[in-house]
Amino acid sequence: MAKNIHPTAIIHTGAYLADNITVGPYCIIEDDVQIGEGTRLEASVILHSGTRIGRHCQIWPNAVIGGPPQDHKYHGERSFVIIGDHNIIRECCTLHRAVGEGGATRIGSDNMFMAYAHVGHNCEIGNGNTISSYVGLSGHVTVEDNTVFGGAAGIHQFCRIGKLAMIGGMAKINQDVPPYMLADGTPARVLELNKIGLRRSGAPPNVRAILRQAYKLLYRSNLNLSQAMERIEEEVEKCDELEYLLNFMRGTMGGYAGRGNDNPRY
């Protein structure tokens, strides 16, 4: 099928553009870029070398994807940003490729990045996330599936955001946010179980009740994390969602300063 490419767009001959794509005016597409079928680039989008974009994505004006990482350890090695299908990337977003030869910043499918959001190097982002305007993800951040970030939240490097978590606007996240939780504040802390998100995701009432018991032991008791997890394992009815939460918490305990992606420092 035909490609709709504006005559002012600059496209390197080494770029691969699938069928049925649209490239708007003044876009720049560098060498070693791949764009999947049905993707649409509005005006003045820049795709740097190493960018891989899936099918049926929408990329709005002045977004810059695949730019070199903002990290002193980067020395020009070949790396990538790999983006799945059906993503919406709004105006002036910046999504950077990875540090490390052959490394990749990876973004799944069905995500929305609102205007001016930033994804740093080596991030791993799942599916179905909503990342609001001015949110900044530092390097090596993991975001699982179906999370919601309020505007202008800032995420410290090496943090993990568990699935179905919700982050309040302007929150300062300097530790992992476990799955199914709502966090807010500066610095942020877990305030509540994300009951609305769980209900919308189809979690049945008994699962929501189990997770609420776990939340109370983790955040509303006088127990430390190890003690709370021990009580949960002894007293709370088992379900897949609870085991997922506990495994996430074990990863947090194994990291540095409550960040599961950050190696322990001795």
C-alpha positions in Angstrom: 0.0 0.0 0.0 1.1 3.6 -0.6 3.0 5.7 1.9 1.9 9.3 2.5 5.2 11.2 2.9 5.3 15.0 2.9 7.8 16.4 0.5 9.6 18.4 3.2 10.4 15.3 5.3 14.0 14.2 5.4 14.3 10.4 5.3 17.6 8.5 5.2 17.8 5.8 2.6 18.8 3.3 5.3 15.5 3.7 7.1 12.7 1.1 6.7 9.2 2.4 6.4 6.4 -0.2 6.2 3.2 0.2 4.1 0.4 2.6 4.9 2.3 5.1 7.0 2.1 8.8 7.2 5.1 11.1 7.6 4.2 14.8 8.2 6.0 18.0 7.2 9.6 18.6 8.4 10.0 15.2 10.0 13.6 13.8 10.2 14.1 10.0 10.0 17.7 8.9 10.4 19.6 5.8 9.3 18.7 2.5 11.0 15.2 3.4 11.8 12.2 1.0 11.4 8.6 2.1 11.4 5.7 -0.4 11.4 2.6 -0.5 9.2 -0.1 2.1 9.8 2.0 4.4 12.0 1.5 8.1 11.7 4.1 10.9 12.3 2.7 14.4 12.6 4.9 17.5 11.8 8.5 17.9 13.0 9.0 14.5 14.6 12.6 13.4 14.9 13.5 9.7 14.9 17.2 9.0 15.6 19.2 6.0 14.6 18.4 2.8 16.5 14.6 3.6 16.8 12.2 0.8 16.2 8.5 1.7 16.2 5.7 -0.9 15.8 2.3 -0.8 14.0 -0.4 1.8 14.2 1.4 4.2 16.6 0.5 8.0 16.6 3.4 10.3 17.1 2.6 14.0 17.5 4.6 17.2 16.6 8.1 17.8 18.0 8.4 14.4 19.7 12.1 13.2 19.7 12.6 9.4 19.8 15.9 7.5 20.0 18.0 10.4 21.1 21.3 9.6 22.7 21.0 8.9 26.5 21.7 11.6 29.0 24.3 9.6 30.9 28.1 10.2 31.3 28.7 6.5 30.8 27.4 6.7 27.2 30.3 6.8 24.7 28.5 6.5 21.3 27.9 2.8 21.3 25.1 1.4 19.2 21.9 1.0 21.1 18.1 1.1 20.6 14.7 2.3 21.6 12.1 -0.4 20.8 8.4 0.6 20.8 5.5 -1.8 20.3 2.1 -1.3 18.7 -0.8 1.2 19.2 1.1 3.7 21.3 0.2 7.4 21.4 3.2 9.7 21.9 2.1 13.3 22.2 3.7 16.6 21.6 7.4 17.1 22.6 7.9 13.7 24.3 11.5 12.5 24.5 12.2 8.8 24.6 16.0 8.0 24.7 17.8 4.9 23.6 19.9 2.8 26.0 23.4 3.0 27.5 25.6 -0.1 26.6 26.5 -1.7 23.4 23.3 -3.4 22.0 21.2 -2.3 24.9 17.6 -1.1 24.5 15.0 1.1 26.1 11.9 -1.0 25.6 8.3 0.2 25.5 5.3 -2.2 25.0 2.0 -1.6 23.4 -1.2 0.4 24.0 0.6 3.1 26.1 -0.2 6.8 26.1 2.6 9.3 26.7 1.1 12.8 27.1 2.9 16.0 26.1 6.4 16.6 27.4 6.8 13.2 29.1 10.3 11.9 29.2 11.6 8.3 29.2 15.2 7.9 30.1 17.8 5.4 28.9 17.4 1.7 29.6 13.8 2.0 30.9 11.5 -1.0 30.6 7.8 -0.1 30.1 5.0 -2.6 29.7 1.5 -2.3 28.2 -1.5 -0.2 28.8 0.1 2.6 30.8 -1.0 6.2 31.0 2.0 8.6 31.6 0.7 12.1 31.9 2.3 15.4 30.9 5.7 16.4 32.3 6.3 13.0 33.9 10.0 12.2 34.0 11.3 8.6 34.1 15.0 8.5 35.0 17.3 5.7 33.6 16.8 2.1 34.4 13.2 2.5 35.6 10.7 -0.4 35.2 7.0 0.3 34.7 4.8 -2.8 34.6 1.3 -2.9 33.0 -1.8 -0.7 33.4 -0.3 2.0 35.6 -1.4 5.6 35.8 1.0 8.5 36.4 -0.3 11.9 37.4 1.2 15.0 35.8 4.8 16.1 36.6 5.6 13.1 38.7 9.4 12.4 38.9 10.8 8.8 39.1 14.2 8.2 40.5 16.6 6.0 38.5 16.3 2.2 39.1 12.8 2.4 40.6 10.1 -0.1 39.7 6.4 0.7 39.4 4.3 -2.4 39.8 1.3 -3.2 37.7 -2.0 -1.4 38.3 -0.2 1.1 40.5 -1.3 4.8 40.5 1.1 7.7 41.0 -0.2 11.1 42.1 0.6 14.3 40.3 3.9 15.9 41.2 4.9 12.9 43.3 8.6 12.3 44.0 9.2 8.6 43.6 12.5 7.5 45.1 11.6 3.9 46.0 9.7 1.1 44.3 5.9 1.4 44.2 4.4 -2.1 44.6 1.7 -3.5 42.4 -1.9 -2.5 43.1 -1.0 0.5 45.3 -1.6 4.3 45.1 1.3 6.5 46.0 1.7 10.2 46.3 3.7 12.9 48.1 7.2 14.4 48.2 8.8 12.0 48.9 6.0 9.7 47.9 4.6 7.0 50.1 1.9 4.4 49.6 -1.4 5.9 50.7 -4.0 3.2 49.8 -4.8 0.2 47.8 -5.7 1.2 44.2 -9.3 -0.1 44.6 -10.7 1.7 41.6 -7.9 0.4 39.3 -8.4 -3.2 40.6 -12.2 -3.0 40.1 -11.8 -1.6 36.5 -9.3 -4.4 35.7 -11.9 -7.0 36.6 -10.3 -8.2 39.9 -13.1 -10.0 41.8 -14.2 -8.9 45.3 -12.4 -11.7 47.1 -9.0 -10.8 45.4 -9.5 -7.1 46.4 -10.2 -8.2 50.0 -7.1 -10.3 50.1 -5.0 -7.5 48.7 -6.5 -5.1 51.2 -5.5 -7.4 54.1 -1.9 -7.4 52.7 -1.9 -3.7 52.3 -2.9 -3.2 55.9 -0.2 -5.4 57.2 2.4 -3.8 54.9 1.5 -0.2 55.5 -0.9 0.2 58.5 0.8 -2.0 61.1 3.8 -1.4 63.2 5.7 -4.2 61.5 8.8 -3.9 59.4 8.7 -5.3 55.8 10.1 -8.7 56.7 7.7 -9.1 59.6 4.7 -7.9 57.5 5.5 -10.4 54.7 5.8 -13.2 57.2 2.4 -12.4 58.7 0.9 -12.2 55.2 2.2 -15.6 54.3 0.9 -17.1 57.5 -2.5 -15.4 57.8 -3.8 -14.2 54.4 -5.6 -16.4 52.0 -3.5 -17.2 48.9 -4.2 -16.0 45.3 -2.1 -15.2 42.3 -2.3 -11.5 42.8 -1.0 -11.8 46.3 1.9 -14.0 45.3 2.8 -11.4 42.6 2.8 -8.7 45.2 5.0 -10.7 47.5 7.5 -11.5 44.8 7.7 -7.8 43.9 8.4 -7.0 47.5 11.1 -9.6 47.7 12.8 -7.8 44.7 12.5 -4.5 46.5 14.2 -5.9 49.6 17.0 -7.3 47.4 17.8 -3.9 45.9 19.4 -0.7 47.3 17.3 1.9 49.2 14.0 0.3 48.3 14.8 0.1 44.6 14.7 -3.3 43.1 16.6 -2.4 40.0 19.5 -0.9 42.0 22.3 -3.3 42.9 23.0 -3.6 46.7 25.9 -1.4 47.8 28.2 -2.7 50.5 
